[in-house]
Amino acid sequence: MTDAPPRRVVVVGASAAGLTAAETLRREGFDGSVTLIGQEAHPPYDRPPLSKQIMSGDWPAEPAVLRRPEDLRALDLDLRLGRTAGALSTTARTVTLTDGTEADYDALIIATGVRPRRLPQFTADGVHVLRDLEDALTLRDRLTAGGRLVIVGAGFLGSEVASSATALGARVTLVEAAPLPLSRAVGERVGTHVARLHREHGVDLRVATHVTGIETAAGRVTTVRLSDGTPVPADDVLVAIGSTPNTEWLAGSGLTVADGVVCDAYTAAAPGIHAAGDVARWHNPLFGTSMRIEHRTNAAEQAMAAARNLLRPAQARPFAPVPYFWSDQHGIKIQAYGCLRDHDETRVVDGDPAQGRFLVAYRTGRSIAGVLSFGMPPKAIRPWRNAVATGADWQTLTEDRRGDLTVSP
Ligand SMILES: Cc1cc2nc3c(=O)[nH]c(=O)nc-3n(C[C@H](O)[C@H](O)[C@H](O)COP(=O)(O)OP(=O)(O)OC[C@H]3O[C@@H](n4cnc5c(N)ncnc54)[C@H](O)[C@@H]3O)c2cc1C
């Protein structure tokens, strides 16, 4: 980018992060051209309902659109939906689309998100992944009372679909390689409660085992084989084993890609080029570490930061959020602030685990690194956000809140 303020901004990826970036540019008074390029034909829509309200049938089979058509029009965008960015030239400052057209920019925001990882040996009718609306509707149409769904991976996505599918009456087997669901993300204590929740709701949870292959008949999956040789009958299979950032189109651009677009603390990947949302790996100065976060709130907050920093590089501010996520499983709301992975200790600080409703704090070193609310009213967790943001001293903050000192297995 030259020193002159940008007149043409191109945003690639028209979902939570891309739309928020475009909106923020306008809200900040940017009156140049904004081109928003999105691979999906739908206007920007929200993904969290795909595994929850849309999967369970509580909401209609329509995209949960993020903005009304008139609000989208008011942004005065060059909106290119159903179009894919294929290459980036940072010297010519051009995005080349796969249809051969181009979009020239003075400044660029990359918001291309992630796509589901697949299992190469799992290719047959009835094998699904879940990322977009079509994925959700295809799977939902297959879920019937008594139908047999095998879910590979008990992370957030797998656990949420297990919850929605059992609510519809499907027979769900949830297969997880770790000893507990979600344990890598939220630790053993919470993983124990998630496992209990699944089993109480009729999910056949198989842990410490992995899938080795499928059997088919007439091209359709019939059985999933587990590592101990057990066959699990299946009408459908959902592979929910994580995601891969959509960065292939940046090959040869000179940008650094390492499990995401590598950015500095100001969300900049290069002068005049920022990244936001699930695809962005940036240095979070609050925690002093590089992060890539696949959560809805981060996509919006990071896109706002990227748009502002791109417009006013001289006044750029580091993007230093306290990560936040929520998840809904079997009627229980889980919410969390901070960094929960690789913690040293957890402690229940409110509620009662025996009642299945509690608040748990996570210690890393001497500080509170995170806090998670399981089935508690939403307001219970809010006062703890600041403790995480300031890295409050663990001992001082938790010593008079020892509801349960037993660290779960
Ligand atoms: C089923 C499901 C449930 C979820 N539930 C929760 C939840 O409960 N709580 C929570 O915090 N988070 C949840 N998430 C995560 C949340 O939805 C994501 O963090 C958020 O969507 C990220 O937004 P994004 O804009 O960065 O990326 P995405 O939403 O992935 O959007 C990226 C867009 O870029 C497009 N694109 C990719 N490559 C190109 C290209 N080369 N050219 C043009 N366009 C391209 C893609 O098609 C896509 O539309 C859930 C996600 C899923 C899939």
The ligand as an SDF file (V2000), in Angstrom:
LIG
                    3D

 53 58  0  0  0  0  0  0  0  0999 V2000
  -21.9450  -25.8160   12.3130 C   0  0  0  0  0  0  0  0  0  0  0  0
  -21.1520  -24.7560   13.0300 C   0  0  0  0  0  0  0  0  0  0  0  0
  -21.5330  -24.3660   14.3060 C   0  0  0  0  0  0  0  0  0  0  0  0
  -20.8090  -23.3840   14.9800 C   0  0  0  0  0  0  0  0  0  0  0  0
  -21.1800  -23.0220   16.2500 N   0  0  0  0  0  0  0  0  0  0  0  0
  -20.4740  -22.0870   16.9240 C   0  0  0  0  0  0  0  0  0  0  0  0
  -20.8400  -21.7250   18.2610 C   0  0  0  0  0  0  0  0  0  0  0  0
  -21.7830  -22.2600   18.8370 O   0  0  0  0  0  0  0  0  0  0  0  0
  -20.1080  -20.7620   18.8830 N   0  0  0  0  0  0  0  0  0  0  0  0
  -19.0440  -20.1580   18.2770 C   0  0  0  0  0  0  0  0  0  0  0  0
  -18.3980  -19.3030   18.9020 O   0  0  0  0  0  0  0  0  0  0  0  0
  -18.6740  -20.4680   17.0030 N   0  0  0  0  0  0  0  0  0  0  0  0
  -19.3650  -21.4280   16.3250 C   0  0  0  0  0  0  0  0  0  0  0  0
  -18.9910  -21.7720   15.0480 N   0  0  0  0  0  0  0  0  0  0  0  0
  -17.8310  -21.1060   14.4160 C   0  0  0  0  0  0  0  0  0  0  0  0
  -18.2310  -19.8290   13.7050 C   0  0  0  0  0  0  0  0  0  0  0  0
  -19.3330  -20.0580   12.8710 O   0  0  0  0  0  0  0  0  0  0  0  0
  -17.0360  -19.3460   12.9070 C   0  0  0  0  0  0  0  0  0  0  0  0
  -16.0500  -18.9630   13.8320 O   0  0  0  0  0  0  0  0  0  0  0  0
  -17.3560  -18.1950   11.9680 C   0  0  0  0  0  0  0  0  0  0  0  0
  -18.2670  -18.5840   10.9850 O   0  0  0  0  0  0  0  0  0  0  0  0
  -16.0700  -17.7030   11.2960 C   0  0  0  0  0  0  0  0  0  0  0  0
  -16.3760  -16.7220   10.3730 O   0  0  0  0  0  0  0  0  0  0  0  0
  -15.3750  -16.3910    9.1780 P   0  0  0  0  0  0  0  0  0  0  0  0
  -16.0620  -15.3200    8.3970 O   0  0  0  0  0  0  0  0  0  0  0  0
  -14.0190  -16.1710    9.6970 O   0  0  0  0  0  0  0  0  0  0  0  0
  -15.2630  -17.7300    8.3250 O   0  0  0  0  0  0  0  0  0  0  0  0
  -16.3730  -18.5500    7.5420 P   0  0  0  0  0  0  0  0  0  0  0  0
  -17.6760  -18.4480    8.2450 O   0  0  0  0  0  0  0  0  0  0  0  0
  -15.7840  -19.8980    7.3110 O   0  0  0  0  0  0  0  0  0  0  0  0
  -16.5110  -17.7880    6.1540 O   0  0  0  0  0  0  0  0  0  0  0  0
  -15.5140  -17.7840    5.1760 C   0  0  0  0  0  0  0  0  0  0  0  0
  -16.1940  -17.5710    3.8420 C   0  0  0  0  0  0  0  0  0  0  0  0
  -15.1970  -17.4110    2.8490 O   0  0  0  0  0  0  0  0  0  0  0  0
  -15.5600  -18.1610    1.7080 C   0  0  0  0  0  0  0  0  0  0  0  0
  -14.3610  -18.4760    0.9400 N   0  0  0  0  0  0  0  0  0  0  0  0
  -13.4180  -19.4010    1.2110 C   0  0  0  0  0  0  0  0  0  0  0  0
  -12.4470  -19.3820    0.2730 N   0  0  0  0  0  0  0  0  0  0  0  0
  -12.7910  -18.4230   -0.6080 C   0  0  0  0  0  0  0  0  0  0  0  0
  -12.1940  -17.9270   -1.7880 C   0  0  0  0  0  0  0  0  0  0  0  0
  -11.0130  -18.3930   -2.2500 N   0  0  0  0  0  0  0  0  0  0  0  0
  -12.8240  -16.9250   -2.4640 N   0  0  0  0  0  0  0  0  0  0  0  0
  -14.0040  -16.4150   -2.0170 C   0  0  0  0  0  0  0  0  0  0  0  0
  -14.6030  -16.8510   -0.8910 N   0  0  0  0  0  0  0  0  0  0  0  0
  -14.0040  -17.8330   -0.1890 C   0  0  0  0  0  0  0  0  0  0  0  0
  -16.2460  -19.3800    2.2720 C   0  0  0  0  0  0  0  0  0  0  0  0
  -17.0600  -20.0110    1.3000 O   0  0  0  0  0  0  0  0  0  0  0  0
  -17.0520  -18.7580    3.4080 C   0  0  0  0  0  0  0  0  0  0  0  0
  -18.3140  -18.3270    2.9830 O   0  0  0  0  0  0  0  0  0  0  0  0
  -19.6930  -22.7660   14.3440 C   0  0  0  0  0  0  0  0  0  0  0  0
  -19.3150  -23.1610   13.0490 C   0  0  0  0  0  0  0  0  0  0  0  0
  -20.0310  -24.1590   12.3940 C   0  0  0  0  0  0  0  0  0  0  0  0
  -19.6110  -24.5890   11.0090 C   0  0  0  0  0  0  0  0  0  0  0  0
  1  2  1  0
  2  3  1  0
  2 52  2  0
  3  4  2  0
  4  5  1  0
  4 50  1  0
  5  6  2  0
  6  7  1  0
  6 13  1  0
  7  8  2  0
  7  9  1  0
  9 10  1  0
 10 11  2  0
 10 12  1  0
 12 13  2  0
 13 14  1  0
 14 15  1  0
 14 50  1  0
 15 16  1  0
 16 17  1  0
 16 18  1  0
 18 19  1  0
 18 20  1  0
 20 21  1  0
 20 22  1  0
 22 23  1  0
 23 24  1  0
 24 25  2  0
 24 26  1  0
 24 27  1  0
 27 28  1  0
 28 29  2  0
 28 30  1  0
 28 31  1  0
 31 32  1  0
 32 33  1  0
 33 34  1  0
 33 48  1  0
 34 35  1  0
 35 36  1  0
 35 46  1  0
 36 37  1  0
 36 45  1  0
 37 38  2  0
 38 39  1  0
 39 40  1  0
 39 45  2  0
 40 41  1  0
 40 42  2  0
 42 43  1  0
 43 44  2  0
 44 45  1  0
 46 47  1  0
 46 48  1  0
 48 49  1  0
 50 51  2  0
 51 52  1  0
 52 53  1  0
M  END
$$$$
